[in-house]
Amino acid sequence: MKTRVFESEQWLPLPPNQAFPFIADAFKLELITPPILQFRVLTPPSIGMQAGTVIDYRLKLHGIPLHWQGEITVWEGPFRLVDVQRRGPYRLWRHEHTFINADAGTLAHEYVDYAVLGVGLVTKLLVEPDLNKIFAYPKVKLRELLAGEEV
Protein backbone atom coordinates (compact mmCIF):
# COMPACT_ATOMS: atom_id res chain seq x y z
CA MET A 1 0.00 0.00 0.00
CA LYS A 2 1.50 3.30 -1.13
CA THR A 3 0.97 5.99 1.50
CA ARG A 4 0.87 9.65 0.53
CA VAL A 5 0.93 12.89 2.49
CA PHE A 6 -1.17 16.02 2.15
CA GLU A 7 -0.48 19.19 4.18
CA SER A 8 -2.37 22.42 4.61
CA GLU A 9 -1.78 25.43 6.82
CA GLN A 10 -3.50 28.68 7.64
CA TRP A 11 -3.34 31.45 10.18
CA LEU A 12 -6.47 32.13 12.24
CA PRO A 13 -7.13 35.41 14.07
CA LEU A 14 -7.96 33.62 17.34
CA PRO A 15 -5.73 32.09 20.01
CA PRO A 16 -5.62 28.26 20.10
CA ASN A 17 -8.03 28.07 23.04
CA GLN A 18 -10.68 29.77 20.83
CA ALA A 19 -9.74 28.33 17.42
CA PHE A 20 -9.54 24.71 18.60
CA PRO A 21 -13.15 24.37 19.82
CA PHE A 22 -14.46 25.81 16.55
CA ILE A 23 -12.41 23.49 14.34
CA ALA A 24 -12.90 20.49 16.63
CA ASP A 25 -16.72 20.73 16.62
CA ALA A 26 -17.94 17.92 14.34
CA PHE A 27 -21.02 19.93 13.34
CA LYS A 28 -18.89 22.91 12.27
CA LEU A 29 -17.43 20.58 9.63
CA GLU A 30 -20.75 20.89 7.81
CA LEU A 31 -20.13 24.65 7.54
CA ILE A 32 -16.55 24.43 6.30
CA THR A 33 -16.86 21.49 3.89
CA PRO A 34 -17.55 22.29 0.22
CA PRO A 35 -21.30 22.09 -0.51
CA ILE A 36 -20.67 19.83 -3.50
CA LEU A 37 -19.80 17.04 -1.02
CA GLN A 38 -23.24 17.28 0.65
CA PHE A 39 -21.44 16.47 3.92
CA ARG A 40 -23.64 15.65 6.94
CA VAL A 41 -22.89 14.42 10.44
CA LEU A 42 -25.05 11.38 11.19
CA THR A 43 -24.06 10.99 14.85
CA PRO A 44 -26.65 12.74 17.06
CA PRO A 45 -25.74 16.15 18.55
CA SER A 46 -23.93 16.55 21.86
CA ILE A 47 -20.98 14.47 20.73
CA GLY A 48 -18.55 14.11 23.61
CA MET A 49 -15.28 14.85 21.85
CA GLN A 50 -12.32 12.93 23.28
CA ALA A 51 -9.93 10.17 22.30
CA GLY A 52 -12.06 7.17 21.35
CA THR A 53 -15.06 9.16 20.09
CA VAL A 54 -16.51 7.65 16.89
CA ILE A 55 -18.44 9.88 14.49
CA ASP A 56 -20.46 8.84 11.44
CA TYR A 57 -20.80 11.06 8.37
CA ARG A 58 -22.52 10.95 5.00
CA LEU A 59 -21.16 12.64 1.89
CA LYS A 60 -21.11 12.42 -1.88
CA LEU A 61 -17.89 12.28 -3.82
CA HIS A 62 -18.25 12.73 -7.57
CA GLY A 63 -21.96 12.06 -7.04
CA ILE A 64 -21.34 8.72 -5.31
CA PRO A 65 -22.95 8.50 -1.84
CA LEU A 66 -20.46 7.42 0.82
CA HIS A 67 -20.56 6.61 4.50
CA TRP A 68 -17.52 7.71 6.50
CA GLN A 69 -16.80 6.69 10.05
CA GLY A 70 -14.03 8.47 11.86
CA GLU A 71 -12.50 8.03 15.27
CA ILE A 72 -10.72 10.64 17.35
CA THR A 73 -7.52 8.88 18.40
CA VAL A 74 -5.73 11.84 19.99
CA TRP A 75 -7.39 14.72 21.84
CA GLU A 76 -4.97 17.26 23.29
CA GLY A 77 -7.03 20.43 23.24
CA PRO A 78 -6.41 23.16 22.47
CA PHE A 79 -3.26 22.19 20.59
CA ARG A 80 -3.73 18.88 18.78
CA LEU A 81 -6.22 16.30 17.61
CA VAL A 82 -5.98 13.30 15.32
CA ASP A 83 -8.85 11.61 13.54
CA VAL A 84 -8.63 8.39 11.54
CA GLN A 85 -11.04 6.85 9.09
CA ARG A 86 -12.47 3.59 10.40
CA ARG A 87 -14.77 3.10 7.42
CA GLY A 88 -14.86 5.06 4.17
CA PRO A 89 -13.38 5.52 0.71
CA TYR A 90 -9.69 5.48 1.67
CA ARG A 91 -7.52 2.48 2.47
CA LEU A 92 -5.83 4.73 5.03
CA TRP A 93 -6.74 8.18 6.35
CA ARG A 94 -4.97 9.70 9.36
CA HIS A 95 -5.62 13.43 9.78
CA GLU A 96 -3.61 15.36 12.36
CA HIS A 97 -4.53 18.93 13.32
CA THR A 98 -2.12 21.11 15.30
CA PHE A 99 -2.77 24.59 16.66
CA ILE A 100 0.26 26.76 17.48
CA ASN A 101 0.32 30.26 19.01
CA ALA A 102 1.52 32.57 16.23
CA ASP A 103 1.33 36.32 15.63
CA ALA A 104 -1.49 36.97 18.13
CA GLY A 105 -3.49 34.12 16.58
CA THR A 106 -3.16 30.47 15.68
CA LEU A 107 -1.23 28.68 13.00
CA ALA A 108 -3.50 25.74 12.17
CA HIS A 109 -1.63 22.93 10.44
CA GLU A 110 -3.21 19.82 8.94
CA TYR A 111 -1.19 16.75 8.06
CA VAL A 112 -2.89 13.81 6.33
CA ASP A 113 -1.42 10.36 5.70
CA TYR A 114 -3.62 8.59 3.17
CA ALA A 115 -3.76 5.71 0.75
CA VAL A 116 -6.28 4.86 -1.95
CA LEU A 117 -7.17 1.84 -3.99
CA GLY A 118 -5.84 1.87 -7.50
CA VAL A 119 -2.71 3.01 -9.25
CA GLY A 120 -0.84 6.29 -8.91
CA LEU A 121 -2.80 7.69 -11.83
CA VAL A 122 -5.99 7.59 -9.71
CA THR A 123 -4.24 9.69 -7.09
CA LYS A 124 -2.81 12.19 -9.59
CA LEU A 125 -6.00 12.67 -11.61
CA LEU A 126 -8.70 12.40 -8.94
CA VAL A 127 -7.57 12.28 -5.33
CA GLU A 128 -4.94 15.04 -5.25
CA PRO A 129 -7.11 17.60 -7.09
CA ASP A 130 -10.05 16.70 -4.82
CA LEU A 131 -7.96 17.15 -1.67
CA ASN A 132 -6.64 20.50 -2.88
CA LYS A 133 -10.21 21.76 -3.45
CA ILE A 134 -11.62 20.27 -0.25
CA PHE A 135 -8.88 21.76 1.93
CA ALA A 136 -8.93 25.15 0.15
CA TYR A 137 -12.63 25.68 0.85
CA PRO A 138 -12.38 26.03 4.67
CA LYS A 139 -9.80 28.79 4.28
CA VAL A 140 -12.34 30.88 2.39
CA LYS A 141 -15.28 29.87 4.56
CA LEU A 142 -13.43 30.51 7.82
CA ARG A 143 -12.74 34.08 6.62
CA GLU A 144 -16.50 34.60 6.39
CA LEU A 145 -17.31 32.85 9.65
CA LEU A 146 -14.65 34.72 11.61
CA ALA A 147 -16.05 38.14 10.68
CA GLY A 148 -13.92 38.77 7.61
CA GLU A 149 -10.65 38.57 9.54
CA GLU A 150 -7.55 37.71 7.51
CA VAL A 151 -7.03 33.94 7.89
C-alpha positions as CSV (number, residue, x, y, z in Angstrom):
1,M,0.0,0.0,0.0
2,K,1.5,3.3,-1.1
3,T,1.0,6.0,1.5
4,R,0.9,9.7,0.5
5,V,0.9,12.9,2.5
6,F,-1.2,16.0,2.2
7,E,-0.5,19.2,4.2
8,S,-2.4,22.4,4.6
9,E,-1.8,25.4,6.8
10,Q,-3.5,28.7,7.6
11,W,-3.3,31.5,10.2
12,L,-6.5,32.1,12.2
13,P,-7.1,35.4,14.1
14,L,-8.0,33.6,17.3
15,P,-5.7,32.1,20.0
16,P,-5.6,28.3,20.1
17,N,-8.0,28.1,23.0
18,Q,-10.7,29.8,20.8
19,A,-9.7,28.3,17.4
20,F,-9.5,24.7,18.6
21,P,-13.2,24.4,19.8
22,F,-14.5,25.8,16.6
23,I,-12.4,23.5,14.3
24,A,-12.9,20.5,16.6
25,D,-16.7,20.7,16.6
26,A,-17.9,17.9,14.3
27,F,-21.0,19.9,13.3
28,K,-18.9,22.9,12.3
29,L,-17.4,20.6,9.6
30,E,-20.8,20.9,7.8
31,L,-20.1,24.7,7.5
32,I,-16.6,24.4,6.3
33,T,-16.9,21.5,3.9
34,P,-17.5,22.3,0.2
35,P,-21.3,22.1,-0.5
36,I,-20.7,19.8,-3.5
37,L,-19.8,17.0,-1.0
38,Q,-23.2,17.3,0.6
39,F,-21.4,16.5,3.9
40,R,-23.6,15.6,6.9
41,V,-22.9,14.4,10.4
42,L,-25.1,11.4,11.2
43,T,-24.1,11.0,14.8
44,P,-26.6,12.7,17.1
45,P,-25.7,16.2,18.6
46,S,-23.9,16.5,21.9
47,I,-21.0,14.5,20.7
48,G,-18.5,14.1,23.6
49,M,-15.3,14.9,21.9
50,Q,-12.3,12.9,23.3
51,A,-9.9,10.2,22.3
52,G,-12.1,7.2,21.4
53,T,-15.1,9.2,20.1
54,V,-16.5,7.6,16.9
55,I,-18.4,9.9,14.5
56,D,-20.5,8.8,11.4
57,Y,-20.8,11.1,8.4
58,R,-22.5,10.9,5.0
59,L,-21.2,12.6,1.9
60,K,-21.1,12.4,-1.9
61,L,-17.9,12.3,-3.8
62,H,-18.3,12.7,-7.6
63,G,-22.0,12.1,-7.0
64,I,-21.3,8.7,-5.3
65,P,-22.9,8.5,-1.8
66,L,-20.5,7.4,0.8
67,H,-20.6,6.6,4.5
68,W,-17.5,7.7,6.5
69,Q,-16.8,6.7,10.0
70,G,-14.0,8.5,11.9
71,E,-12.5,8.0,15.3
72,I,-10.7,10.6,17.4
73,T,-7.5,8.9,18.4
74,V,-5.7,11.8,20.0
75,W,-7.4,14.7,21.8
76,E,-5.0,17.3,23.3
77,G,-7.0,20.4,23.2
78,P,-6.4,23.2,22.5
79,F,-3.3,22.2,20.6
80,R,-3.7,18.9,18.8
81,L,-6.2,16.3,17.6
82,V,-6.0,13.3,15.3
83,D,-8.8,11.6,13.5
84,V,-8.6,8.4,11.5
85,Q,-11.0,6.9,9.1
86,R,-12.5,3.6,10.4
87,R,-14.8,3.1,7.4
88,G,-14.9,5.1,4.2
89,P,-13.4,5.5,0.7
90,Y,-9.7,5.5,1.7
91,R,-7.5,2.5,2.5
92,L,-5.8,4.7,5.0
93,W,-6.7,8.2,6.4
94,R,-5.0,9.7,9.4
95,H,-5.6,13.4,9.8
96,E,-3.6,15.4,12.4
97,H,-4.5,18.9,13.3
98,T,-2.1,21.1,15.3
99,F,-2.8,24.6,16.7
100,I,0.3,26.8,17.5
101,N,0.3,30.3,19.0
102,A,1.5,32.6,16.2
103,D,1.3,36.3,15.6
104,A,-1.5,37.0,18.1
105,G,-3.5,34.1,16.6
106,T,-3.2,30.5,15.7
107,L,-1.2,28.7,13.0
108,A,-3.5,25.7,12.2
109,H,-1.6,22.9,10.4
110,E,-3.2,19.8,8.9
111,Y,-1.2,16.8,8.1
112,V,-2.9,13.8,6.3
113,D,-1.4,10.4,5.7
114,Y,-3.6,8.6,3.2
115,A,-3.8,5.7,0.7
116,V,-6.3,4.9,-1.9
117,L,-7.2,1.8,-4.0
118,G,-5.8,1.9,-7.5
119,V,-2.7,3.0,-9.3
120,G,-0.8,6.3,-8.9
121,L,-2.8,7.7,-11.8
122,V,-6.0,7.6,-9.7
123,T,-4.2,9.7,-7.1
124,K,-2.8,12.2,-9.6
125,L,-6.0,12.7,-11.6
126,L,-8.7,12.4,-8.9
127,V,-7.6,12.3,-5.3
128,E,-4.9,15.0,-5.2
129,P,-7.1,17.6,-7.1
130,D,-10.0,16.7,-4.8
131,L,-8.0,17.1,-1.7
132,N,-6.6,20.5,-2.9
133,K,-10.2,21.8,-3.5
134,I,-11.6,20.3,-0.3
135,F,-8.9,21.8,1.9
136,A,-8.9,25.1,0.2
137,Y,-12.6,25.7,0.9
138,P,-12.4,26.0,4.7
139,K,-9.8,28.8,4.3
140,V,-12.3,30.9,2.4
141,K,-15.3,29.9,4.6
142,L,-13.4,30.5,7.8
143,R,-12.7,34.1,6.6
144,E,-16.5,34.6,6.4
145,L,-17.3,32.8,9.7
146,L,-14.7,34.7,11.6
147,A,-16.1,38.1,10.7
148,G,-13.9,38.8,7.6
149,E,-10.7,38.6,9.5
150,E,-7.6,37.7,7.5
151,V,-7.0,33.9,7.9
